[in-house]
Structure formats: structure tokens, C-alpha cells
Amino acid sequence: METLGYLIDGFGVALAPENLMFALMGAFLGTLIGALPGLGPANGVAILIPLAFTLGLKPETALIMLTAVYAGAMYGGRISSILLNIPGDEPAMMTCLDGYPMAQKGKAAEALAISAVASFMGSLIATVGLILLAPILADFALTFGPAEYFALFLLAFATLGGITGKNPMKTVVAACIGLMIATVGIDSTGVQRYTFGVLELFEGVDFIIAIVGLFAISELLFFIEDRAGKGHKTITVNKLKLSWKDIKAIMPTSIRGGVLGFVAGVLPGAGASLGSFISYTLEKKVLGSKGHFGEGDPRGVAAPEAGNNGASSGALVPMLTLGVPGSGTTAVLLALLISLNITPGPLMFTQHADIVWGVIAALLIGNFLLLLLNIPMVGIFVKLLSVPPMFLLPIVTMVAFVGIYSISNTTFDLYFMVAFGVGGYLLRKLEIPLVPVILGLLLGPEMEKNLRHAMDISDGDWTILWGSGLAIGLWAFAIIGLILPYIVGPILRKRMQAKTAASHTTPGD
């Protein structure tokens, strides 16, 4: 009953005209960003964070807009998957398997509409799950002491690569780089660390500068190297001929996919990629010979779309309740919260209840906005998809530079952002993921603070770090999370690659 009261208050925040307008704008921009191959939700949110500061948005408005961008990008990733057989991001790979064959059969509009409905169902189920689970998990997290929080942060790092990650050791290296950057500045005892006498480094490295540099600027550098001058496929979409019978046929698939996706999103290190994969795989087994998967079966579009959108909302659960992001995009949202002097975690549900429940209510509203946007306006998104990146990316870069300068009004931050961009470019060339770097930078200070606190109250006794049953459990899960990718990861990746390869060799491609 208390949760219902908070949710009603949240709707009061979400339905404020300003917040509703920015939610709509975020949903539109997110769908566009998701449709562009290579950008994805994490890049989209990172690119638009400076815009939120430039516009001087209130914390709840900024978070609502960027959460809408996140949800919209998950929707948008299906457009290039279905029309071009090029996934907008990794979770959209499974949509290629049946989405592109449907487009080849002249049913592109139907495939896009089915994916929109399935995305809506998956996200709606997961948002309801978020409403029910988040308060329970937040109450449970109040029992955590410094030792438990330290173990929790270790669990976050251990599972960050996920079981679908390419190289778990590179994930560990990336996390260590992030933790090293987090030590720059003046520590809690007043000692300068790695500042080299540079006044701007005394307060440490700004999260937003690092994120925009690592994501937006490195993406621009990759474009200059790889994508300039490349041609575009001609994209055509037929007139939509989707009946209520067709929608009814995909509903069981969407519900199953949404539930599975939510579970995958809540679990540390699983994420949307696993959500889409297991949803597709389960649906294939459930239907058996009744399905025509890989040949343009509508349920083969609905299952992964419901799964990856369910996982995207599920990933908000650990981020809001524990302060530990469940995906790359929620790591970027975590940085936004910290930069707004809001500490995610169990206390956020009491200290900033209006923001938390405003965002959750905005997610519910945003699902309906995205459904209304995605079906009638799909032709507009398709036309925007045809715009060459050589025109889009300079605009993105301009937004990043103006936004960063508006935060501090100093050219040092611009140079620093470019330096992070070059660093991000080099890391990506070495196939070292960027999200663990960001997570190390974000969680490093809190991790150190909890370690110091645990040592203080135990008079330097290290055994306090595994002195409770809860701490031991977290350590055990962290160890499993570190080992599991080496056992299960290669099998899952091999299956996903095999299915994607089969999609790309479809006759007529």
C-alpha cells in the first residue's frame, strides 16, 4: 500500500508538463540513436548528458529524459536489424534472425510493428517487476555494513563482463584502469594523489567528462577511421498490414520474453544480450516444429525484443537499490546521479523518493509514448536512418563540446575530454571494454571509503571483510561470476555467433 502511494506521487512528478515533454523528446532521440548502427543506448545516454546540463534541467527532469533515451534506444536498435541485417547494438543481434527474412519477404512494416509491440510488453512487464522488487531489495540493502558493501562492489566488478563477454581478463584490466583513475585527487585524509600539482585535478576526475570523452569522442574517431565515405543501402518499408490476430499470436511469446529478460537484467553481469538470447532460444524450444525460426517467424522477432527490453528495465533494479549498475547504460545513468549529488542505493528511496518514483512512473508512461511513436512514425525513423553519419556525428560532437564547456566554463575540461576520447579509442582498438573503466571510476571512491571504514571498526583486522554470512555469500557469488564466463561464455558466444552467421547468409541477402 505504501508502494502504491509512492507510485501515485511519482505519477505527479512524471506527468508535470516539463517532464512529460522531455520524456517525449528523450524517447524520440533514443529511438533515433538506437537505430544508428554502432551507437547503442550507452553511447546515446553519454552523448546527451551534456545536453541536460546545457539546458539546466532539474535532477528529476534530466533523469527522466535520459531514462527515456535509454528505453528509446532499446526500441530503436531493431530498425537497422530488420531493415539492414545490421544490429544497432549487441542485444539486437537476435532480432536479425527472423526480422531480416521478414523484410526480404516484403513484411518489413509488420516486423517493425511486431517488434514495437513486443518491446512494449517486455518493458512493461519489467517495469512492473521493478515496482514490486525494488522496494524489497532496498529494505534488504539497509542491513549492509561496510564489509558487505565492499564485497558487493567486488561482485559488481567480477560479473561486469557478463557470461557473453569476449575476454573476461580484459574486463578486469579495464576495471583496474578505472579504479586507478578514481584515486586521482585528494583522499579522505587530505593527501594529494597523482595530481602532479595540477589544480584542476585536486577534486579528482569528473565522471561526466570521462564518460563523454570515452564514448562520444572515441566514437567520432572510429567514424573518421572506418566509416567515412561508406555508402548506404536503399531502405524501403511496405504499407503496414498487421491485424489484431497477428498481435494476439505474439502475446504469449512477448510475456515469456519479458519475464526472462527482467530476470536477466536484475542478475549481475547478465544483461540485455543474454536476455534476448535466452528468450529466443526458449521460444524456439517451446514452439518446436510449430515455429519457422530463421525463416521470418514473427515470434522470432517478438521473443528477443521482449527479452532485451525487459532486461533494460530490470538492470535499473540493482542500480537504484544498491548503487551497482546492471548494464553499461545504467553505469552511465549512475554517473549522472552522482554528478547531481544524488547517491543511488537504499537510502535514495527515502531521501529522494520523488526522483526515484518519478523515474519509475516515467518509465511506465514512456512505454506507451514509445509504442505510439514507433508504429505510426516508423517511416520517419527509416528516413533518418538514411542520413549519412558524416552529417550526424559532427552534430553529436558539437553537443558534447558545448555541454561540457557549459558545466565548468573552462577549456581544461575540453582538453581533458579529448584526452579521454583518445584513450577510449586506443582501448577499443585493443578490444578492452569501456564500461568497466567507467564503473571503476564511479565505484572506486565508495569502495575505498567502505574498505577504510571496515578497517577502522575492526582495528585493522582483514577478516571483517568476510566476517558475516551475507559477506561470504557475496564473495562466493563474486568468485562464481569471475569463473563462470570461462566455462559458460564460450558456449553461449559460439551459439549466438552461429545463429547470427546463419542470418547473414540468408538467400537474397
Secondary structure, DSSP 8 states (H G I E B T S, - for coil): -HHHHHHHHHHHHHTSHHHHHHHHHHHHHHHHHHHSTTTHHHHHHHHHHHHHHHTT--HHHHHHHHHHHHHHHHHHHHHHHHHHS--SSGGGHHHHHHHHHHHHTT-HHHHHHHHHHHHHHHHHHHHHHHHHHHHHHHHHHTT--HHHHHHHHHHHHHTTT-TT-S-HHHHHHHHHHHHHHHT-EE-TTS-EES-TT-GGGTT---HHHHHHIIIIIHHHHHIIIIITT--------------HHHHHHHHHHHHHHHHHHHHHHHSTTTHHHHHHHHHHHHHHHHHGGG--TTTT-HHHHHHHHHHHHHHHHHTHHHHHHHS--SSHHHHHHHHHHHHTT---STTHHHHTHHHHHHHHHHHHHHHHHHHHHHTTTHHHHHHHHTS-HHHHHHHHHHHHHHHHHHHH--HHHHHHHHHHHHHHHHHHHTT--SHHHHHHHHHHHHHHHHHHHHHHHTTT-GGGGG-SHHHHHHHHHHHHHHHHHHHTHHHHHHHHHHHHHHHHT-TT-
